[in-house]
Amino acid sequence: MTSSSHRPANPIDVEDVRERVNAALVGFMDGQSALLGKVSPQLEPVTEALRDFLLDGGKRLRPAFCYWGWRGAGGPAAGEGIARAAAALELLQASALVHDDLMDRSDTRRGLPSVHRRFEAMHRARGWRGDREQYGASAAVLLGDLLLIWCDELFLNSGLDPAAVLAAKPMFDLMRTEVMVGQYLDVLEPVAGDSTDEGALERAQTVLHYKSAKYTIERPLQVGALLAGAPPRLVEAYGAFGLPLGEAFQLRDDLLGVFGDPAVTGKPAGDDLREGKRTLLVAHAMRGLPGAEARRLDERLGAPDLTAGEVAGLRELVARSGAPERVEQRIEELLRQALAALEEAPLADPRARTTLLALAEAATVRKY
């Protein structure tokens, strides 16, 4: 294992990955903006919103794992084809976030208005007719769909060897299917699930795997590997590393969603409680609280009339349940499991091992 003194300060910036992905997104959006401009000048707010959403913030974690999956499989550092292919994952992520914010009724994203709120505000500012909330929701659905179409376009036209792109495309498609069905199960749980029953933990685990864990780390690594022509053994090794690491990443996000600092997360404090997310953290909290308090958490989680005081009260219940400590312990276990798998992975480039180790720590060891 590489000592911390030799690890890069920000692993996403090693080999200029963030800069190269950003440049690929800028170039792609320049072309799409020109295309939409030919359709109608009324589409200018659409291109502005999508540019802002794509280029203002974002950790670029998924593209980084895709890139280092490529490098670990022997893909060269030079060339912009892999940067464009990895940038397609950022378009997919943007699509998911636009829709996710709408479904969760989130007001902000990265400290700025969410897309549906942005278009609501435009409707209001211009004094247009009709229901501004419906207009904002409709715009968000369409813009999210547009981003989903574009992610396919950028991936297929990355400039990499067409045979390699064809080999990686089934994994790319599987990743997209998994995140969509995981998102559906996440929407289903608050309305159909019982957070106090024996199956709640298992259902929360399924959502965690498919909505986030596989999509964030395992599949991007494997897509990058397949683009570089990796053998099955390495693709499997990336799975053994990426799945537990992706789970740990999401568990950290669950903690941040309840206890995070808005200045760091870009979301209001306790936002997951307002949105009623039935995470593994919540499932553990239900089991660690006395019956009356568990029922209170279950009944008020995501309530439309939830007050700021109640959010603070629910946060206190989660804290007292012992669930945060259990989740922290699980994060540590998963990180150890992932790092052990990384040590055994047959990587073609030792620098990839060093950087993947640093990315693993960056993804899981984040401050509240």
LINGI-V544824 format. One record per residue. RES is the residue in three letters. OMEGA is omega in degrees with one decimal (* if undefined). Layout:
# LINGI-V544824
res:RES omega:OMEGA
res:RES omega:OMEGA
This chain:
# LINGI-V544824
res:MET omega:-177.7
res:THR omega:179.8
res:SER omega:-176.1
res:SER omega:-177.7
res:SER omega:-179.1
res:HIS omega:179.9
res:ARG omega:179.1
res:PRO omega:-177.9
res:ALA omega:177.1
res:ASN omega:-172.1
res:PRO omega:179.6
res:ILE omega:-178.2
res:ASP omega:177.0
res:VAL omega:-175.1
res:GLU omega:174.6
res:ASP omega:-175.7
res:VAL omega:-178.9
res:ARG omega:-178.6
res:GLU omega:-178.8
res:ARG omega:176.7
res:VAL omega:178.0
res:ASN omega:179.3
res:ALA omega:177.7
res:ALA omega:178.8
res:LEU omega:178.0
res:VAL omega:179.8
res:GLY omega:179.5
res:PHE omega:-179.1
res:MET omega:175.1
res:ASP omega:179.2
res:GLY omega:-179.4
res:GLN omega:178.0
res:SER omega:177.6
res:ALA omega:179.1
res:LEU omega:-179.5
res:LEU omega:177.9
res:GLY omega:177.0
res:LYS omega:179.9
res:VAL omega:-178.2
res:SER omega:174.0
res:PRO omega:177.9
res:GLN omega:179.7
res:LEU omega:179.8
res:GLU omega:176.8
res:PRO omega:178.0
res:VAL omega:-178.9
res:THR omega:178.2
res:GLU omega:-179.3
res:ALA omega:-178.3
res:LEU omega:174.9
res:ARG omega:-179.6
res:ASP omega:-176.5
res:PHE omega:-177.3
res:LEU omega:-167.4
res:LEU omega:-178.3
res:ASP omega:179.1
res:GLY omega:-175.5
res:GLY omega:-174.9
res:LYS omega:-176.3
res:ARG omega:-177.4
res:LEU omega:-178.9
res:ARG omega:174.6
res:PRO omega:179.8
res:ALA omega:177.8
res:PHE omega:176.4
res:CYS omega:-179.1
res:TYR omega:-177.3
res:TRP omega:167.4
res:GLY omega:175.4
res:TRP omega:-177.4
res:ARG omega:178.5
res:GLY omega:177.9
res:ALA omega:177.8
res:GLY omega:176.5
res:GLY omega:-177.4
res:PRO omega:177.4
res:ALA omega:-177.1
res:ALA omega:177.3
res:GLY omega:-176.7
res:GLU omega:179.3
res:GLY omega:-179.7
res:ILE omega:177.3
res:ALA omega:178.6
res:ARG omega:178.2
res:ALA omega:178.7
res:ALA omega:178.7
res:ALA omega:176.7
res:ALA omega:177.0
res:LEU omega:178.3
res:GLU omega:173.8
res:LEU omega:176.3
res:LEU omega:178.7
res:GLN omega:178.5
res:ALA omega:177.1
res:SER omega:-179.4
res:ALA omega:-178.5
res:LEU omega:177.6
res:VAL omega:179.0
res:HIS omega:-179.3
res:ASP omega:178.9
res:ASP omega:178.1
res:LEU omega:-179.2
res:MET omega:-179.8
res:ASP omega:-177.1
res:ARG omega:-178.6
res:SER omega:179.8
res:ASP omega:-173.5
res:THR omega:173.0
res:ARG omega:-177.3
res:ARG omega:176.6
res:GLY omega:179.2
res:LEU omega:178.2
res:PRO omega:173.9
res:SER omega:-172.5
res:VAL omega:-178.4
res:HIS omega:176.2
res:ARG omega:178.7
res:ARG omega:-179.0
res:PHE omega:169.4
res:GLU omega:-178.3
res:ALA omega:177.6
res:MET omega:177.7
res:HIS omega:-178.8
res:ARG omega:-176.3
res:ALA omega:-177.0
res:ARG omega:175.7
res:GLY omega:-177.9
res:TRP omega:178.8
res:ARG omega:170.8
res:GLY omega:-174.9
res:ASP omega:-175.8
res:ARG omega:178.7
res:GLU omega:176.8
res:GLN omega:177.1
res:TYR omega:179.1
res:GLY omega:178.9
res:ALA omega:179.6
res:SER omega:179.4
res:ALA omega:-178.8
res:ALA omega:177.4
res:VAL omega:-176.2
res:LEU omega:179.7
res:LEU omega:175.7
res:GLY omega:176.8
res:ASP omega:179.9
res:LEU omega:177.7
res:LEU omega:178.9
res:LEU omega:175.8
res:ILE omega:-176.9
res:TRP omega:-179.5
res:CYS omega:176.7
res:ASP omega:-178.8
res:GLU omega:-178.2
res:LEU omega:-179.8
res:PHE omega:-176.8
res:LEU omega:-178.4
res:ASN omega:-177.7
res:SER omega:-175.8
res:GLY omega:175.0
res:LEU omega:178.1
res:ASP omega:-178.1
res:PRO omega:179.1
res:ALA omega:178.4
res:ALA omega:178.0
res:VAL omega:178.4
res:LEU omega:179.2
res:ALA omega:-178.0
res:ALA omega:-172.8
res:LYS omega:178.2
res:PRO omega:177.3
res:MET omega:176.7
res:PHE omega:179.5
res:ASP omega:177.5
res:LEU omega:178.8
res:MET omega:-179.0
res:ARG omega:177.2
res:THR omega:-177.9
res:GLU omega:-177.0
res:VAL omega:179.2
res:MET omega:179.8
res:VAL omega:174.3
res:GLY omega:177.0
res:GLN omega:177.7
res:TYR omega:179.5
res:LEU omega:177.0
res:ASP omega:177.1
res:VAL omega:-177.4
res:LEU omega:-171.0
res:GLU omega:-178.8
res:PRO omega:-176.2
res:VAL omega:-175.0
res:ALA omega:-176.7
res:GLY omega:174.6
res:ASP omega:-174.8
res:SER omega:-179.0
res:THR omega:-176.7
res:ASP omega:-173.8
res:GLU omega:-177.3
res:GLY omega:-173.9
res:ALA omega:-179.7
res:LEU omega:-179.9
res:GLU omega:179.1
res:ARG omega:177.8
res:ALA omega:178.8
res:GLN omega:179.0
res:THR omega:177.3
res:VAL omega:-178.9
res:LEU omega:-178.4
res:HIS omega:-169.1
res:TYR omega:179.4
res:LYS omega:-172.3
res:SER omega:-167.5
res:ALA omega:-179.8
res:LYS omega:-174.2
res:TYR omega:-174.4
res:THR omega:-170.7
res:ILE omega:-173.7
res:GLU omega:-176.3
res:ARG omega:175.3
res:PRO omega:176.1
res:LEU omega:-176.3
res:GLN omega:175.3
res:VAL omega:178.0
res:GLY omega:179.7
res:ALA omega:-178.8
res:LEU omega:175.8
res:LEU omega:179.0
res:ALA omega:179.2
res:GLY omega:-176.8
res:ALA omega:174.7
res:PRO omega:-179.3
res:PRO omega:-178.2
res:ARG omega:179.7
res:LEU omega:177.4
res:VAL omega:178.2
res:GLU omega:179.5
res:ALA omega:175.6
res:TYR omega:175.5
res:GLY omega:-179.7
res:ALA omega:176.0
res:PHE omega:-169.0
res:GLY omega:-176.9
res:LEU omega:177.1
res:PRO omega:178.4
res:LEU omega:176.9
res:GLY omega:176.8
res:GLU omega:178.4
res:ALA omega:177.2
res:PHE omega:-178.2
res:GLN omega:176.6
res:LEU omega:175.8
res:ARG omega:177.5
res:ASP omega:178.3
res:ASP omega:177.0
res:LEU omega:179.1
res:LEU omega:-179.9
res:GLY omega:177.9
res:VAL omega:-172.6
res:PHE omega:-172.9
res:GLY omega:176.2
res:ASP omega:-179.7
res:PRO omega:179.2
res:ALA omega:179.6
res:VAL omega:-173.5
res:THR omega:-175.1
res:GLY omega:-179.9
res:LYS omega:177.8
res:PRO omega:178.8
res:ALA omega:178.3
res:GLY omega:-174.0
res:ASP omega:179.1
res:ASP omega:178.2
res:LEU omega:176.7
res:ARG omega:-176.3
res:GLU omega:177.0
res:GLY omega:-177.4
res:LYS omega:-179.6
res:ARG omega:-176.2
res:THR omega:175.3
res:LEU omega:175.7
res:LEU omega:179.2
res:VAL omega:179.5
res:ALA omega:176.3
res:HIS omega:179.3
res:ALA omega:179.1
res:MET omega:-178.1
res:ARG omega:-179.2
res:GLY omega:-177.5
res:LEU omega:171.0
res:PRO omega:-173.0
res:GLY omega:-176.7
res:ALA omega:-179.5
res:GLU omega:176.3
res:ALA omega:178.5
res:ARG omega:177.8
res:ARG omega:178.5
res:LEU omega:-179.0
res:ASP omega:-175.1
res:GLU omega:-173.8
res:ARG omega:179.1
res:LEU omega:178.9
res:GLY omega:179.4
res:ALA omega:-177.4
res:PRO omega:-177.6
res:ASP omega:-178.4
res:LEU omega:-179.1
res:THR omega:177.7
res:ALA omega:177.9
res:GLY omega:178.5
res:GLU omega:176.6
res:VAL omega:178.3
res:ALA omega:178.8
res:GLY omega:177.6
res:LEU omega:176.7
res:ARG omega:178.2
res:GLU omega:177.6
res:LEU omega:179.0
res:VAL omega:-179.8
res:ALA omega:-176.9
res:ARG omega:-176.7
res:SER omega:-173.5
res:GLY omega:-178.1
res:ALA omega:179.9
res:PRO omega:179.5
res:GLU omega:178.0
res:ARG omega:179.8
res:VAL omega:176.9
res:GLU omega:178.5
res:GLN omega:179.1
res:ARG omega:176.7
res:ILE omega:179.9
res:GLU omega:178.5
res:GLU omega:-178.9
res:LEU omega:179.1
res:LEU omega:177.0
res:ARG omega:178.9
res:GLN omega:-179.3
res:ALA omega:-177.5
res:LEU omega:175.7
res:ALA omega:178.0
res:ALA omega:178.9
res:LEU omega:179.2
res:GLU omega:-177.3
res:GLU omega:-175.4
res:ALA omega:-178.8
res:PRO omega:-176.4
res:LEU omega:-178.1
res:ALA omega:-174.8
res:ASP omega:-178.9
res:PRO omega:178.8
res:ARG omega:177.9
res:ALA omega:178.6
res:ARG omega:179.4
res:THR omega:-176.9
res:THR omega:176.8
res:LEU omega:174.8
res:LEU omega:179.3
res:ALA omega:177.0
res:LEU omega:178.6
res:ALA omega:-179.8
res:GLU omega:178.5
res:ALA omega:-176.9
res:ALA omega:-171.8
res:THR omega:-176.6
res:VAL omega:-178.1
res:ARG omega:-176.4
res:LYS omega:175.8
res:TYR omega:*
